[in-house]
């Protein structure tokens, strides 16, 4: 099972490190990552493998959201089933 994590906000040192540290804390593997900086704005999308997650998925989602609030970022985590349903024509 996979999930999609999106991160947006003002660019700062260590954003990728902080997000990947939370992934490691939950035993969530980063499968693919794309990030860019447009002027001073940071944007990242990650596909993560959650089949070995060591806590409930909602706990991971809440922790990512809290990380975003602590760092003045928007971090949204969506299960692949929801993501696929939203983008199906």
N, C-alpha and C positions, 0 to 999 in steps of 0.2 A: 504494500500500500504506500501511496505517496501523498504529499501535500505540497501546496504552493505557498511560499512565504514572500511577501512583498514588503519592501522597506523604502520609505521616502522621507526626505527632510533636508535640512541644511547640511552641507558636507562638513565632516569633522574627522579627525584622526581616530582610527580604531573602530569604526562602525562594523566593518566586516568581522573583525576579531571578536567583538562583543556578541554579535549574532551567532557566529560559529561556535563560540564558547557555550552558549545556552544549548545549541544543538548537541554538542558533545556531552553536556551535563545530562541530557535526556536520552543519550544513545541514539540520536537521530543523525543519519548520514546525509551529507550534502551530495546529491547526485549531479546537479548542474547548477551553475550560477552565472548570472549576467549582471554587470553593474556598470553604471556610467555616471559621470558628473557633468551636468549642464550648467555652466557658469558656476554658481555657488550651491546648486541643488544636487543632492545625491539621490540616486534611484537604483534599486537592486531587486531582482527577482531570482528566487532560488526554488529548485525542485528538490525536495528532501524525501528520503526513504524513512517511513515511520513504522515499519513492521516490527522492529525490535525496540520500540519506545519503552522506556522503563517506568512510565507513569501514564495516567490517562491522557488522551489526546487533548481534552479541554484544559487540563493542567498546563500542558505545553503551550497551548494557544494563549492562555492567560499570562503565562510567564513571558512570552514574547511581547505581548501587548504592554505589560508592565515595563519591560526593558525599553520599549519605545517611549513610554511616558517619561521614564527616568532620563532619557537622552534627547528629548524633544524631537522624536521621530514618530512616524506612523508605521506601525508594523502590523500587518494583517496576515493571518495564517488560515488557509482554507484546505480542507480535505479534498483530494482529487475527485471524489465522487460528486461533491457539490460544484467544484470548478468545472468539471466536464458537463454537468447538467445545465449550468448557467450559460455555457458557450456552445451548446448544441443547437443547430438550426432545425 
